[in-house]
Amino acid sequence: MASDGRPTEEELIAELEAARSGMVMRPLVKVFGEAPPEVELRATDPVAEAELEGAREALEERERELREFASANLTALVEEMKPRAREGVERMRAWLRLLQESRGEYEQMRRESTALLNDAGREDLLMSIPDHPLRALADVPRELLLPIPGGAPDD
Amino acid sequence: MSQVAELQRRRAVLARQRERVRELDAARAEAARRVERAEAALVDFHREREREAGEQRGE
């Protein structure tokens, strides 16, 4: 390090040599539209390049294997997944039925409470009837609502 | 092993291989950037030295 705190030329050269260690300079052709192509030398590590190339080939092989496996065993896979899928669908249907029933109960309660307060001449208490629980959904950002397969009707 | 378990195992293998490719690619890019930075630092050093020499000559 030089006295002014900046690296010396020797240090910069050493850093460059260290960075280029194991690398070879390969031409890189750059094409910009109609202009003649530009060629520049780019430091490349052949070992790292080969390793990456091998990893990419292995990735393609794994992708192919997965596709072949899923395709060849599709029927068996579907059969195996079916009971759990049915269970999930049934559970969701049960929740929806329960929700429908609860909504009906809430609306009945609201009508009765409103009538009672009107009978008692206490319209000032109407606001104390709890809001419809589903109204909370109005404050939930649309993207956080349950996704509806196939999109919502207005999509 | 069930077919679904085998499917999940293969998906996990695939995900690991994707991650391996991503890491190697990132390492390669970082090594190239290190060379570019070192080259640029040396170029800057020489420019600065020339500028300082010019100032001393009264240019």
Backbone of each chain as ProteinMPNN parsed JSONL, in Angstrom:
{"seq_chain_A": "MASDGRPTEEELIAELEAARSGMVMRPLVKVFGEAPPEVELRATDPVAEAELEGAREALEERERELREFASANLTALVEEMKPRAREGVERMRAWLRLLQESRGEYEQMRRESTALLNDAGREDLLMSIPDHPLRALADVPRELLLPIPGGAPDD", "coords_chain_A": {"N_chain_A": [[0.85, -1.201, 0.0], [0.579, 2.207, -0.873], [1.91, 5.319, 0.508], [-0.142, 7.153, 0.489], [-2.34, 5.671, 0.915], [-3.451, 4.486, -1.258], [-3.484, 1.597, -3.449], [-0.402, 0.185, -4.609], [1.259, 0.095, -7.85], [2.439, -2.386, -8.169], [0.953, -3.914, -6.416], [-1.554, -3.796, -7.624], [-1.031, -5.064, -10.008], [-0.369, -7.559, -9.043], [-2.846, -8.309, -7.959], [-4.355, -8.44, -10.288], [-3.032, -10.512, -11.596], [-3.536, -12.557, -9.811], [-6.298, -12.681, -10.02], [-6.509, -13.488, -12.628], [-5.459, -15.955, -12.521], [-5.21, -19.253, -13.558], [-6.856, -18.753, -15.617], [-7.751, -18.345, -19.076], [-7.329, -16.305, -21.965], [-9.96, -15.594, -24.01], [-11.429, -14.992, -27.196], [-14.19, -12.795, -27.513], [-16.993, -12.252, -29.309], [-18.804, -9.424, -30.098], [-21.892, -8.306, -31.174], [-23.469, -5.552, -32.499], [-26.266, -4.6, -33.709], [-26.305, -3.285, -36.968], [-23.704, -2.581, -37.08], [-20.177, -3.348, -37.57], [-18.987, -6.43, -36.172], [-17.588, -6.48, -32.877], [-14.588, -7.544, -31.425], [-13.45, -8.789, -28.417], [-11.052, -9.617, -25.88], [-11.674, -11.964, -23.388], [-11.281, -12.939, -20.04], [-11.29, -16.275, -19.138], [-12.12, -19.113, -17.225], [-11.144, -22.23, -17.91], [-11.557, -24.597, -16.516], [-13.639, -24.057, -14.753], [-15.549, -23.433, -16.649], [-15.879, -25.886, -17.936], [-16.841, -27.384, -15.83], [-19.254, -26.128, -15.325], [-20.549, -26.542, -17.735], [-20.756, -29.314, -17.667], [-22.419, -29.585, -15.437], [-24.715, -28.375, -16.402], [-25.412, -30.121, -18.441], [-25.922, -32.375, -16.921], [-28.116, -31.427, -15.552], [-29.992, -31.157, -17.615], [-30.243, -33.835, -18.205], [-31.358, -34.843, -15.815], [-33.776, -33.492, -15.906], [-34.905, -34.612, -18.162], [-35.096, -37.267, -17.308], [-36.929, -37.011, -15.206], [-39.19, -36.128, -16.566], [-39.663, -38.329, -18.218], [-40.13, -40.284, -16.284], [-42.432, -39.307, -14.973], [-44.189, -39.298, -17.105], [-44.226, -41.991, -17.926], [-45.274, -43.218, -15.693], [-47.679, -42.116, -15.192], [-50.413, -42.911, -14.853], [-50.325, -44.571, -12.566], [-49.33, -42.731, -10.736], [-51.372, -40.835, -10.659], [-53.436, -42.417, -9.635], [-52.4, -42.957, -7.133], [-52.348, -40.433, -6.01], [-54.97, -39.71, -5.98], [-56.803, -40.416, -3.715], [-56.018, -38.653, -1.641], [-56.353, -36.223, -2.885], [-59.105, -36.24, -3.338], [-59.977, -36.255, -0.73], [-59.138, -33.738, 0.103], [-60.697, -32.087, -1.54], [-63.249, -32.776, -0.655], [-63.093, -31.904, 1.972], [-62.856, -29.15, 1.616], [-65.323, -28.649, 0.414], [-66.975, -29.275, 2.548], [-66.269, -27.287, 4.338], [-67.198, -25.069, 2.944], [-69.939, -25.584, 2.936], [-70.445, -25.397, 5.654], [-69.829, -22.744, 6.039], [-71.802, -21.509, 4.537], [-74.052, -22.257, 6.036], [-73.471, -21.019, 8.467], [-73.501, -18.383, 7.68], [-76.175, -18.039, 7.09], [-77.226, -18.351, 9.659], [-76.133, -16.141, 10.918], [-77.36, -14.047, 9.516], [-80.024, -14.451, 10.209], [-79.87, -14.001, 12.961], [-79.186, -11.325, 12.912], [-81.434, -10.129, 11.756], [-83.344, -10.69, 13.74], [-82.268, -9.358, 15.936], [-82.297, -6.737, 15.052], [-85.037, -6.337, 14.769], [-85.829, -6.595, 17.447], [-84.493, -4.412, 18.66], [-85.728, -2.344, 17.329], [-88.348, -2.743, 18.205], [-87.993, -2.112, 20.847], [-87.53, 0.497, 20.673], [-84.939, 1.349, 20.481], [-83.199, 2.251, 18.371], [-80.781, 3.445, 18.324], [-78.974, 1.585, 19.115], [-78.53, -0.08, 17.051], [-76.184, -0.061, 15.635], [-74.541, -1.527, 17.192], [-74.766, -4.13, 16.649], [-72.94, -6.912, 15.706], [-70.802, -6.739, 12.836], [-71.247, -8.355, 9.671], [-69.322, -11.233, 9.524], [-68.015, -11.925, 7.162], [-67.612, -9.515, 6.0], [-65.134, -8.656, 6.622], [-63.552, -9.599, 4.66], [-63.64, -7.706, 2.723], [-61.69, -5.926, 3.313], [-59.404, -7.206, 2.799], [-56.558, -7.441, 0.776], [-56.985, -7.996, -2.682], [-55.246, -9.829, -3.915], [-54.572, -11.457, -1.849], [-56.736, -12.943, -1.268], [-58.473, -16.081, -1.418], [-57.306, -17.907, -4.152], [-59.232, -18.328, -7.064], [-59.787, -21.081, -8.953], [-59.369, -20.969, -12.45], [-59.955, -18.388, -12.551], [-61.532, -15.365, -11.393], [-64.989, -14.427, -11.985], [-65.044, -11.849, -13.136], [-62.582, -11.61, -14.235]], "CA_chain_A": [[0.0, 0.0, 0.0], [1.357, 3.446, -0.933], [1.742, 6.143, 1.707], [-1.42, 7.867, 0.438], [-3.432, 4.726, 1.157], [-3.873, 3.829, -2.494], [-2.611, 0.455, -3.758], [0.706, 0.475, -5.53], [1.134, -0.576, -9.146], [2.79, -3.8, -7.971], [-0.185, -4.58, -5.777], [-2.635, -3.922, -8.608], [-0.625, -6.119, -10.971], [-0.478, -8.84, -8.328], [-4.273, -8.624, -7.867], [-4.794, -8.847, -11.623], [-2.484, -11.843, -11.869], [-4.277, -13.514, -8.969], [-7.644, -12.829, -10.585], [-6.414, -14.205, -13.907], [-4.827, -17.257, -12.292], [-5.988, -20.384, -14.065], [-7.748, -18.334, -16.697], [-7.166, -18.13, -20.403], [-8.022, -15.219, -22.657], [-10.685, -16.1, -25.182], [-12.105, -13.902, -27.907], [-15.644, -12.696, -27.374], [-17.496, -11.436, -30.421], [-20.009, -8.673, -29.734], [-22.578, -7.789, -32.364], [-24.409, -4.475, -32.205], [-27.062, -4.228, -34.884], [-25.686, -3.297, -38.286], [-22.278, -2.242, -36.957], [-19.305, -4.513, -37.662], [-18.828, -7.048, -34.85], [-16.394, -6.143, -32.106], [-14.005, -8.715, -30.765], [-12.606, -8.447, -27.268], [-10.56, -10.796, -25.165], [-12.302, -12.097, -22.08], [-10.654, -13.969, -19.205], [-12.201, -17.405, -18.928], [-11.525, -20.243, -16.507], [-11.62, -23.411, -18.64], [-12.009, -25.65, -15.586], [-14.98, -23.661, -14.299], [-16.447, -23.546, -17.813], [-16.171, -27.308, -18.16], [-17.665, -27.828, -14.706], [-20.597, -25.57, -15.542], [-21.121, -27.25, -18.88], [-21.124, -30.65, -17.177], [-23.573, -29.443, -14.537], [-25.889, -28.083, -17.239], [-25.781, -31.373, -19.122], [-26.535, -33.234, -15.896], [-29.441, -30.853, -15.275], [-30.872, -31.55, -18.721], [-30.471, -35.278, -18.056], [-32.314, -35.024, -14.699], [-35.086, -33.008, -16.381], [-35.429, -35.636, -19.083], [-35.465, -38.441, -16.507], [-38.153, -36.697, -14.462], [-40.295, -36.096, -17.533], [-39.935, -39.707, -18.635], [-40.703, -41.007, -15.15], [-43.804, -38.825, -14.758], [-44.988, -39.705, -18.251], [-44.369, -43.451, -17.942], [-46.003, -43.683, -14.503], [-48.752, -41.148, -14.949], [-51.627, -43.546, -14.328], [-50.074, -45.002, -11.19], [-49.181, -41.516, -9.914], [-52.705, -40.251, -10.465], [-54.167, -43.307, -8.723], [-51.857, -42.799, -5.777], [-52.671, -39.091, -5.504], [-56.417, -39.483, -5.993], [-57.506, -40.387, -2.421], [-55.702, -37.435, -0.893], [-56.969, -35.104, -3.602], [-60.553, -36.3, -3.066], [-60.139, -35.861, 0.67], [-58.991, -32.28, 0.145], [-61.876, -31.472, -2.172], [-64.387, -32.994, 0.246], [-62.909, -31.04, 3.144], [-63.19, -27.786, 1.196], [-66.781, -28.574, 0.227], [-67.589, -29.276, 3.882], [-66.053, -25.936, 4.893], [-68.095, -24.138, 2.251], [-71.304, -25.828, 3.44], [-70.475, -24.844, 7.01], [-69.812, -21.289, 5.891], [-73.147, -21.136, 4.083], [-74.969, -22.407, 7.174], [-73.147, -19.989, 9.459], [-73.942, -17.108, 7.126], [-77.621, -18.015, 7.295], [-77.471, -18.134, 11.088], [-75.784, -14.746, 11.222], [-78.383, -13.159, 8.958], [-81.213, -14.637, 11.045], [-79.589, -13.305, 14.224], [-79.188, -9.889, 12.645], [-82.837, -9.722, 11.568], [-84.017, -10.753, 15.036], [-81.717, -8.303, 16.793], [-82.787, -5.461, 14.532], [-86.457, -6.245, 15.125], [-85.896, -6.397, 18.895], [-84.093, -3.033, 18.985], [-86.791, -1.48, 16.815], [-89.488, -2.888, 19.125], [-87.668, -1.439, 22.111], [-87.291, 1.92, 20.409], [-83.513, 1.64, 20.689], [-82.487, 2.214, 17.08], [-79.404, 3.925, 18.546], [-78.073, 0.448, 19.375], [-78.415, -0.942, 15.863], [-74.776, -0.147, 15.196], [-73.769, -2.428, 18.057], [-74.861, -5.509, 16.137], [-71.655, -7.192, 15.027], [-70.814, -6.764, 11.368], [-71.149, -9.664, 9.019], [-67.901, -11.623, 9.558], [-67.411, -11.955, 5.819], [-67.27, -8.157, 5.568], [-63.684, -8.503, 6.811], [-62.881, -9.917, 3.389], [-63.587, -6.499, 1.893], [-60.454, -5.195, 3.622], [-58.242, -8.034, 2.45], [-56.145, -7.185, -0.611], [-57.507, -8.999, -3.612], [-54.281, -10.888, -4.217], [-54.448, -12.369, -0.709], [-57.933, -13.768, -1.168], [-58.273, -17.412, -1.973], [-57.364, -17.906, -5.617], [-60.335, -19.127, -7.601], [-59.291, -21.726, -10.176], [-60.052, -20.527, -13.659], [-60.095, -16.933, -12.469], [-62.825, -14.839, -10.935], [-65.87, -14.156, -13.134], [-64.75, -10.581, -13.821], [-61.199, -11.609, -14.746]], "C_chain_A": [[0.881, 1.244, 0.0], [1.047, 4.307, 0.29], [0.416, 6.91, 1.702], [-2.614, 6.928, 0.591], [-3.905, 4.019, -0.096], [-2.968, 2.638, -2.773], [-1.521, 0.866, -4.739], [0.465, -0.265, -6.846], [1.421, -2.074, -8.996], [1.615, -4.565, -7.365], [-1.327, -4.793, -6.776], [-2.317, -5.013, -9.626], [-0.777, -7.49, -10.31], [-1.946, -9.264, -8.233], [-4.805, -9.113, -9.211], [-4.296, -10.252, -11.95], [-3.227, -12.91, -11.066], [-5.657, -13.767, -9.554], [-7.6, -13.649, -11.87], [-5.836, -15.609, -13.745], [-5.746, -18.387, -12.765], [-6.908, -20.027, -15.216], [-6.997, -18.226, -18.014], [-7.954, -17.006, -21.054], [-8.672, -15.793, -23.915], [-11.378, -14.935, -25.873], [-13.625, -13.965, -27.7], [-16.137, -11.754, -28.456], [-18.79, -10.758, -29.984], [-20.612, -8.086, -31.002], [-23.581, -6.737, -31.926], [-25.11, -4.058, -33.492], [-26.295, -4.363, -36.187], [-24.174, -3.069, -38.233], [-21.423, -3.504, -37.095], [-19.086, -5.115, -36.269], [-17.524, -6.626, -34.188], [-15.899, -7.408, -31.424], [-13.171, -8.228, -29.595], [-12.178, -9.725, -26.574], [-11.17, -10.818, -23.774], [-11.626, -13.228, -21.313], [-11.677, -15.056, -18.895], [-11.462, -18.525, -18.205], [-12.026, -21.527, -17.171], [-12.142, -24.51, -17.722], [-13.445, -25.334, -15.13], [-16.0, -23.779, -15.428], [-16.875, -24.995, -18.027], [-17.095, -27.838, -17.059], [-19.118, -27.374, -14.894], [-21.298, -26.3, -16.68], [-21.601, -28.643, -18.462], [-22.362, -30.596, -16.298], [-24.837, -29.169, -15.332], [-26.365, -29.34, -17.968], [-26.479, -32.315, -18.148], [-27.945, -32.741, -15.576], [-30.435, -31.259, -16.366], [-31.238, -33.029, -18.618], [-31.5, -35.548, -16.955], [-33.716, -34.578, -15.135], [-35.741, -34.051, -17.285], [-35.91, -36.862, -18.297], [-36.784, -38.212, -15.77], [-39.368, -36.74, -15.395], [-40.69, -37.519, -17.95], [-40.605, -40.496, -17.513], [-42.178, -40.626, -14.973], [-44.718, -39.312, -15.883], [-45.267, -41.214, -18.223], [-45.239, -43.959, -16.793], [-47.215, -42.815, -14.181], [-49.994, -41.785, -14.308], [-51.449, -43.937, -12.866], [-49.969, -43.795, -10.257], [-50.546, -40.902, -9.614], [-53.504, -41.099, -9.479], [-53.716, -43.112, -7.278], [-52.27, -41.45, -5.168], [-54.17, -38.889, -5.299], [-57.07, -39.436, -4.603], [-57.261, -39.093, -1.65], [-56.356, -36.207, -1.543], [-58.469, -35.064, -3.31], [-60.838, -35.809, -1.655], [-60.093, -34.337, 0.788], [-60.213, -31.571, -0.417], [-63.083, -31.602, -1.246], [-64.315, -32.063, 1.457], [-63.285, -29.592, 2.785], [-64.69, -27.631, 0.994], [-67.482, -28.495, 1.577], [-67.446, -27.89, 4.516], [-67.013, -24.941, 4.249], [-69.547, -24.31, 2.72], [-71.472, -25.193, 4.815], [-70.56, -23.317, 6.96], [-71.199, -20.783, 5.47], [-74.134, -21.176, 5.248], [-74.745, -21.289, 8.188], [-73.619, -18.623, 8.975], [-75.455, -16.946, 7.32], [-77.963, -17.719, 8.745], [-77.205, -16.688, 11.456], [-76.907, -13.821, 10.739], [-79.686, -13.238, 9.749], [-81.055, -13.858, 12.357], [-79.685, -11.786, 14.034], [-80.63, -9.363, 12.487], [-83.558, -9.66, 12.913], [-83.551, -9.617, 15.949], [-82.244, -6.937, 16.364], [-84.255, -5.249, 14.933], [-86.606, -5.94, 16.609], [-85.578, -4.946, 19.26], [-85.134, -2.034, 18.482], [-87.995, -1.51, 17.753], [-89.246, -2.093, 20.406], [-87.45, 0.056, 21.924], [-85.844, 2.314, 20.616], [-82.747, 1.49, 19.38], [-81.047, 2.674, 17.231], [-78.43, 2.773, 18.778], [-77.869, -0.451, 18.153], [-76.962, -1.141, 15.421], [-73.959, -1.131, 16.03], [-73.895, -3.886, 17.613], [-73.567, -5.797, 15.359], [-71.815, -7.243, 13.512], [-70.801, -8.205, 10.869], [-69.665, -10.062, 8.978], [-67.242, -11.61, 8.182], [-67.077, -10.557, 5.3], [-65.775, -7.899, 5.697], [-62.936, -8.765, 5.504], [-62.744, -8.682, 2.504], [-62.297, -5.728, 2.118], [-59.2, -5.973, 3.241], [-57.845, -7.718, 1.008], [-56.536, -8.356, -1.514], [-56.533, -10.162, -3.835], [-54.109, -11.874, -3.063], [-55.682, -13.247, -0.528], [-57.648, -15.132, -1.786], [-58.311, -17.347, -3.497], [-58.5, -18.805, -6.09], [-59.855, -19.753, -8.902], [-60.089, -21.269, -11.386], [-60.293, -19.036, -13.654], [-61.472, -16.54, -11.996], [-63.666, -14.47, -12.142], [-65.531, -12.866, -13.875], [-63.329, -10.506, -14.337], [-61.169, -11.677, -16.265]], "O_chain_A": [[1.826, 1.333, 0.784], [0.074, 4.074, 1.008], [-0.097, 7.276, 2.759], [-3.761, 7.34, 0.418], [-4.672, 3.06, -0.017], [-1.802, 2.651, -2.38], [-1.695, 1.757, -5.571], [-0.408, -1.127, -6.944], [0.755, -2.915, -9.6], [1.325, -5.7, -7.745], [-1.981, -5.836, -6.773], [-3.188, -5.774, -10.048], [-1.246, -8.447, -10.927], [-2.262, -10.442, -8.405], [-5.59, -10.059, -9.28], [-5.028, -11.073, -12.502], [-3.509, -14.003, -11.557], [-6.134, -14.901, -9.589], [-8.525, -14.404, -12.17], [-5.734, -16.361, -14.714], [-6.92, -18.444, -12.398], [-7.643, -20.87, -15.729], [-5.781, -18.041, -18.051], [-9.119, -16.786, -20.724], [-8.011, -16.393, -24.762], [-11.856, -14.007, -25.22], [-14.238, -15.032, -27.712], [-15.738, -10.59, -28.507], [-19.741, -11.413, -29.56], [-19.921, -7.451, -31.799], [-24.441, -6.998, -31.085], [-24.587, -3.253, -34.263], [-25.712, -5.407, -36.478], [-23.459, -3.325, -39.202], [-21.881, -4.602, -36.778], [-19.008, -4.377, -35.287], [-16.5, -6.441, -34.846], [-16.675, -8.221, -30.923], [-12.301, -7.37, -29.748], [-12.837, -10.762, -26.661], [-11.177, -9.807, -23.071], [-11.421, -14.321, -21.84], [-12.788, -14.775, -18.445], [-10.319, -18.843, -18.535], [-13.195, -21.884, -17.021], [-13.046, -25.261, -18.088], [-14.325, -26.195, -15.119], [-17.148, -24.166, -15.212], [-18.045, -25.294, -18.264], [-18.003, -28.628, -17.316], [-20.064, -28.124, -14.656], [-22.481, -26.63, -16.596], [-22.684, -29.089, -18.84], [-23.244, -31.449, -16.395], [-25.91, -29.666, -14.99], [-27.565, -29.586, -18.091], [-27.473, -32.961, -18.48], [-28.855, -33.54, -15.355], [-31.566, -31.651, -16.079], [-32.368, -33.43, -18.898], [-32.4, -36.371, -17.125], [-34.715, -35.204, -14.78], [-36.936, -34.332, -17.193], [-36.972, -37.419, -18.573], [-37.641, -39.093, -15.713], [-40.413, -37.301, -15.067], [-41.87, -37.863, -18.024], [-41.527, -41.275, -17.753], [-43.048, -41.487, -14.841], [-45.867, -39.688, -15.648], [-46.391, -41.654, -18.464], [-45.869, -45.011, -16.907], [-47.703, -42.788, -13.051], [-50.547, -41.257, -13.343], [-52.314, -43.669, -12.032], [-50.459, -43.831, -9.128], [-50.838, -40.506, -8.486], [-54.171, -40.565, -8.592], [-54.518, -43.102, -6.343], [-52.509, -41.348, -3.964], [-54.59, -38.012, -4.545], [-57.826, -38.504, -4.327], [-58.185, -38.514, -1.078], [-56.835, -35.296, -0.868], [-59.036, -33.998, -3.067], [-61.787, -35.064, -1.409], [-60.907, -33.731, 1.484], [-60.699, -30.591, 0.146], [-63.847, -30.652, -1.073], [-65.322, -31.514, 1.904], [-63.949, -28.904, 3.561], [-65.266, -26.606, 1.356], [-68.451, -27.754, 1.744], [-68.375, -27.384, 5.146], [-67.572, -24.077, 4.926], [-70.284, -23.338, 2.881], [-72.479, -24.548, 5.108], [-71.276, -22.693, 7.743], [-71.693, -19.775, 5.975], [-74.941, -20.264, 5.43], [-75.694, -20.693, 8.699], [-74.083, -17.804, 9.768], [-75.944, -15.869, 7.664], [-78.871, -16.939, 9.033], [-77.96, -16.082, 12.216], [-77.344, -12.927, 11.464], [-80.369, -12.232, 9.94], [-81.967, -13.161, 12.801], [-80.201, -11.069, 14.891], [-80.985, -8.307, 13.01], [-84.287, -8.709, 13.196], [-84.356, -8.997, 16.644], [-82.59, -6.097, 17.194], [-84.659, -4.169, 15.364], [-87.431, -5.108, 16.987], [-86.284, -4.325, 20.055], [-85.391, -1.013, 19.119], [-88.589, -0.477, 18.062], [-90.159, -1.49, 20.969], [-87.215, 0.788, 22.885], [-85.546, 3.475, 20.895], [-81.79, 0.723, 19.281], [-80.193, 2.358, 16.403], [-77.217, 2.944, 18.657], [-77.141, -1.443, 18.205], [-76.567, -2.194, 14.922], [-72.854, -1.523, 15.655], [-73.212, -4.765, 18.138], [-73.163, -5.033, 14.483], [-72.819, -7.723, 12.986], [-70.394, -9.13, 11.573], [-68.841, -9.311, 8.455], [-66.053, -11.317, 8.058], [-66.364, -10.405, 4.308], [-65.21, -7.057, 4.998], [-61.85, -8.236, 5.269], [-61.86, -8.608, 1.651], [-61.851, -4.976, 1.251], [-58.083, -5.468, 3.346], [-58.694, -7.726, 0.116], [-56.428, -9.525, -1.146], [-56.939, -11.32, -3.929], [-53.581, -12.971, -3.243], [-55.673, -14.183, 0.272], [-56.711, -15.303, -2.566], [-59.247, -16.791, -4.071], [-58.696, -19.904, -5.573], [-59.549, -19.037, -9.855], [-61.317, -21.193, -11.35], [-60.78, -18.477, -14.636], [-62.447, -17.272, -12.168], [-63.122, -14.224, -13.218], [-65.702, -12.783, -15.092], [-62.903, -9.46, -14.826], [-60.093, -11.686, -16.862]]}, "seq_chain_B": "MSQVAELQRRRAVLARQRERVRELDAARAEAARRVERAEAALVDFHREREREAGEQRGE", "coords_chain_B": {"N_chain_B": [[-40.772, -47.997, -2.261], [-43.189, -45.475, -2.767], [-44.794, -44.389, -5.819], [-45.289, -41.656, -5.915], [-43.594, -40.734, -3.926], [-41.196, -41.35, -5.111], [-41.335, -39.654, -7.308], [-41.208, -37.193, -6.005], [-38.678, -37.404, -4.914], [-37.118, -37.354, -7.206], [-37.743, -34.807, -8.128], [-36.561, -33.324, -6.115], [-33.881, -33.941, -6.505], [-33.536, -32.779, -8.988], [-33.969, -30.092, -8.334], [-31.786, -29.633, -6.678], [-29.745, -29.936, -8.529], [-30.28, -27.803, -10.229], [-29.699, -25.733, -8.507], [-27.007, -26.181, -8.17], [-26.03, -25.602, -10.759], [-26.71, -22.918, -10.836], [-25.064, -21.907, -8.814], [-22.48, -22.481, -9.814], [-22.516, -20.966, -12.121], [-22.774, -18.423, -11.045], [-20.362, -18.262, -9.646], [-18.559, -18.36, -11.735], [-19.188, -15.996, -13.07], [-18.552, -14.163, -11.088], [-15.786, -14.546, -10.877], [-15.01, -13.607, -13.385], [-15.815, -10.969, -13.139], [-14.089, -10.162, -11.133], [-11.635, -10.16, -12.468], [-12.19, -8.165, -14.355], [-12.536, -5.969, -12.653], [-9.982, -5.783, -11.524], [-8.475, -5.237, -13.791], [-9.596, -2.784, -14.54], [-8.908, -1.262, -12.328], [-6.166, -1.147, -12.586], [-5.909, 0.192, -15.012], [-7.065, 2.635, -14.295], [-5.199, 3.412, -12.418], [-2.94, 3.878, -14.001], [-3.9, 5.945, -15.642], [-4.307, 7.925, -13.757], [-1.716, 8.303, -12.888], [-0.571, 9.309, -15.211], [-2.014, 11.653, -15.431], [-1.194, 13.001, -13.149], [1.51, 13.266, -13.764], [1.334, 14.924, -15.969], [0.316, 17.212, -14.763], [2.504, 17.914, -13.211], [4.294, 18.569, -15.169], [3.243, 20.836, -15.908], [1.159, 20.961, -17.709]], "CA_chain_B": [[-41.074, -46.562, -2.298], [-44.359, -45.192, -3.607], [-44.467, -43.648, -7.042], [-45.283, -40.226, -5.595], [-42.352, -40.468, -3.181], [-40.117, -41.384, -6.113], [-41.473, -38.409, -8.079], [-40.708, -36.094, -5.166], [-37.222, -37.565, -4.804], [-36.535, -36.88, -8.468], [-37.879, -33.341, -8.154], [-35.56, -32.764, -5.197], [-32.59, -34.091, -7.199], [-33.535, -31.757, -10.034], [-33.818, -28.781, -7.69], [-30.372, -29.523, -6.231], [-28.902, -29.753, -9.714], [-30.504, -26.411, -10.666], [-28.968, -24.883, -7.573], [-25.571, -26.389, -8.489], [-25.766, -24.833, -11.974], [-26.791, -21.495, -10.483], [-23.86, -21.569, -8.039], [-21.314, -22.493, -10.7], [-22.651, -19.819, -13.023], [-22.487, -17.224, -10.253], [-18.923, -18.266, -9.345], [-17.871, -18.011, -12.983], [-19.42, -14.564, -13.318], [-17.808, -13.402, -10.09], [-14.365, -14.617, -11.255], [-14.832, -12.706, -14.529], [-15.916, -9.588, -12.62], [-12.861, -9.863, -10.374], [-10.626, -9.809, -13.467], [-12.558, -6.848, -14.908], [-12.258, -4.941, -11.628], [-8.53, -5.636, -11.398], [-8.017, -4.558, -15.008], [-10.037, -1.389, -14.476], [-8.134, -0.575, -11.285], [-4.832, -0.894, -13.129], [-6.075, 1.249, -16.024], [-7.274, 3.887, -13.543], [-3.923, 3.768, -11.799], [-2.067, 4.461, -15.036], [-4.468, 7.24, -16.036], [-4.054, 8.867, -12.665], [-0.279, 8.614, -12.897], [-0.332, 10.193, -16.353], [-2.593, 12.96, -15.119], [-0.306, 13.647, -12.18], [2.746, 13.622, -14.476], [0.967, 16.078, -16.792], [0.22, 18.39, -13.88], [3.851, 18.298, -12.798], [4.961, 19.209, -16.3], [2.558, 22.106, -16.103], [0.263, 20.911, -18.874]], "C_chain_B": [[-42.279, -46.319, -3.225], [-43.933, -44.373, -4.827], [-44.393, -42.141, -6.763], [-44.006, -39.852, -4.839], [-41.167, -40.438, -4.148], [-40.141, -40.102, -6.961], [-40.884, -37.239, -7.277], [-39.186, -36.175, -5.007], [-36.545, -37.029, -6.065], [-36.638, -35.358, -8.593], [-36.821, -32.69, -7.264], [-34.165, -32.827, -5.826], [-32.449, -32.989, -8.258], [-33.308, -30.362, -9.441], [-32.373, -28.574, -7.222], [-29.46, -29.268, -7.42], [-29.058, -28.338, -10.268], [-29.689, -25.461, -9.797], [-27.462, -24.971, -7.849], [-25.19, -25.556, -9.725], [-25.742, -23.337, -11.647], [-25.528, -21.05, -9.737], [-22.629, -21.492, -8.94], [-21.328, -21.292, -11.636], [-22.293, -18.527, -12.284], [-20.992, -17.126, -9.956], [-18.122, -17.849, -10.58], [-18.0, -16.509, -13.256], [-18.609, -13.716, -12.335], [-16.312, -13.398, -10.425], [-14.083, -13.654, -12.417], [-14.891, -11.247, -14.068], [-14.66, -9.192, -11.859], [-11.744, -9.451, -11.335], [-10.916, -8.407, -14.012], [-12.24, -5.727, -13.921], [-10.77, -4.682, -11.516], [-7.962, -4.908, -12.616], [-8.361, -3.063, -14.937], [-9.219, -0.607, -13.455], [-6.741, -0.223, -11.808], [-4.875, 0.217, -14.183], [-6.235, 2.602, -15.328], [-5.968, 4.38, -12.94], [-3.017, 4.462, -12.818], [-2.573, 5.828, -15.505], [-4.144, 8.31, -15.001], [-2.585, 9.287, -12.654], [0.055, 9.561, -14.053], [-0.849, 11.597, -16.07], [-1.683, 13.732, -14.164], [0.991, 14.107, -12.843], [2.502, 14.865, -15.332], [0.912, 17.341, -15.953], [1.604, 18.887, -13.48], [4.624, 19.001, -13.92], [4.315, 20.554, -16.608], [1.636, 22.135, -17.282], [-1.117, 21.398, -18.49]], "O_chain_B": [[-42.367, -46.884, -4.315], [-42.866, -43.759, -4.853], [-43.539, -41.443, -7.309], [-43.414, -38.799, -5.076], [-40.261, -39.614, -4.02], [-39.093, -39.543, -7.286], [-40.154, -36.407, -7.816], [-38.498, -35.155, -4.969], [-35.528, -36.34, -5.993], [-35.726, -34.706, -9.103], [-36.259, -31.649, -7.604], [-33.371, -31.895, -5.698], [-31.398, -32.364, -8.399], [-32.549, -29.56, -9.985], [-31.815, -27.485, -7.353], [-28.517, -28.482, -7.333], [-28.085, -27.738, -10.725], [-29.074, -24.514, -10.287], [-26.743, -23.975, -7.774], [-24.157, -24.888, -9.733], [-24.878, -22.596, -12.114], [-24.992, -19.97, -9.987], [-21.835, -20.557, -8.841], [-20.293, -20.683, -11.908], [-21.606, -17.657, -12.819], [-20.417, -16.039, -10.006], [-17.15, -17.099, -10.49], [-17.03, -15.848, -13.626], [-18.05, -12.683, -12.705], [-15.644, -12.374, -10.277], [-13.057, -12.974, -12.436], [-14.127, -10.402, -14.536], [-14.216, -8.046, -11.922], [-10.997, -8.513, -11.059], [-10.018, -7.571, -14.118], [-11.738, -4.671, -14.306], [-10.33, -3.535, -11.426], [-7.076, -4.064, -12.484], [-7.532, -2.203, -15.233], [-8.876, 0.554, -13.675], [-6.205, 0.847, -11.518], [-3.99, 1.07, -14.236], [-5.618, 3.59, -15.725], [-5.664, 5.573, -12.943], [-2.411, 5.494, -12.531], [-1.788, 6.747, -15.736], [-3.763, 9.434, -15.329], [-2.254, 10.453, -12.442], [0.851, 10.488, -13.903], [-0.216, 12.594, -16.417], [-1.434, 14.926, -14.332], [1.512, 15.18, -12.54], [3.355, 15.75, -15.411], [1.39, 18.399, -16.361], [1.859, 20.09, -13.413], [5.461, 19.873, -13.688], [4.786, 21.306, -17.461], [1.345, 23.205, -17.817], [-2.015, 21.433, -19.331]]}, "name": "protein", "num_of_chains": 2, "seq": "MASDGRPTEEELIAELEAARSGMVMRPLVKVFGEAPPEVELRATDPVAEAELEGAREALEERERELREFASANLTALVEEMKPRAREGVERMRAWLRLLQESRGEYEQMRRESTALLNDAGREDLLMSIPDHPLRALADVPRELLLPIPGGAPDDMSQVAELQRRRAVLARQRERVRELDAARAEAARRVERAEAALVDFHREREREAGEQRGE"}
